[in-house]
Amino acid sequence: MTFQKQALFWTAGLAAFILALYVLSPVLLPFVAGMALAYALDPLADRLEKLGLSRLVATVVILVVFALVFLVVLIALVPVLSHQVAQFAERLPDYAHKLQQVFRDVSQSWLQMSWVRDLLGMNGPEGASPISNSGIVGQVAGWFGQLLQSLLSGGLALVNLVALLTVTPVVAFYLLNDWDRMIARIDSWLPRDHAETIRSLARQIDEALAGFVRGQGLVCLTLGIFYAAGLSLVGLNFGLLIGLGAGLISFIPYVGSIAGFLVSIGVASVQFWPDWLMIAAVAVVFFVGQFLEGNVLQPKLVGGHVGLHPVWLMFALFAFGYLFGFVGMLIAVPLAAAVGVLARFGLRQYLDSRFYTGSDSDAPRS
């Protein structure tokens, strides 16, 4: 088969995959979630097999333990979180109004300082106060409140995913039980001339994906527990909800910490104003969390071998989330890892080819 025919074949296969993903995205979620769960638990099943258990018994043990742990966490957290979500939604308009008042008070206190008035050009004959008289502060607070409301509405929509609990475990069970046989069958379908190259690329993709999914999952869980405990100990209203939410969305670089910090400071400003010490204590929780993430959690749990640049990861999450919804966000990381590995492979092939060297031979560069 010529290079042109091979390129046409794989391009057609990729187009068919994207089309199927787009058409079937409304029903793919439990299957993608089950596949992700089976992929994450496969190393544990392999270890149990080495201890003498059959694949079926290992699968049953893993899923039963996982289901029990998940059920305990669900029973312990759902009543508290649902109560906090309902209260937060109820108080959100009042919080936005009080936050506007806090901003106005802060701006007024700053405008009493002569050097600030000189900087803003407010010591003229009019002596006007463009910040206090304009509606900028109110508009910013109102926009922030609307943003929180939209985020909350989107979060509440995810509650419908509870229905997936009846399908995802079944999918995960069959995939985890048949994982090794499935991989062996797919390996037998590889084109024989390029089988070793494809296996090498698949191993690199698996290393990058496993390093990110399993490592970053532990990072998100640890940060969620730390933020929730820290904010609750400080006494912040809805600290458990905000902390867990900030930790769980920390798989998007910087987004979880920034969103959690902004929401926490907004709630703390309304709750503790004018006690700057308590507001600073809330900020310290996130600063300590960022220090732990950057200097302890990320190097130890994720490491530097993942190969997923934060900008590329954020683009993949937002792009696939926009195109395919929640299913797109689930497959964004695997596809980003795959594209990254394939792009590096293509770059190496290009640098070793005559298109780069300008020579007539395809010998590797010296």
Buried (B, 14 or more C-beta within 10 A) or exposed (E): EEEEEEEEEEEEEEEEEEEEBEEEBEEBBBBBBBBBBBBBBBEBBEEBBEEEBEBEBBBBBBBEEBEEEEEEEEEEBEEEBEEBBEEBBEBBEEBBBBBBBBBBBBBEEEBEEEEBBEEEEBEEEEEEBEBEEEEEBBEEBBEBBEBBBEEBEEBEEEEEEEEBBEBBBEBBBBBBBBBBEEEEEEEEEBEEEEEEEEEEBBEBBBBBBBBBBBBBBBBBBBBBEBBBBBBBEBEBBBBBBBBBBBBBBBBBBEBBBBBBBBBBBBBBBBBBBEEEEBBEBBEEBBEEBBEBBEEEBBEEBBEEEBBBEEEBBBEBBBBBBEBBBBBBBBBBBBBBBBBBBEEEBEEEEEEBBEEEBEEEEEEEEE
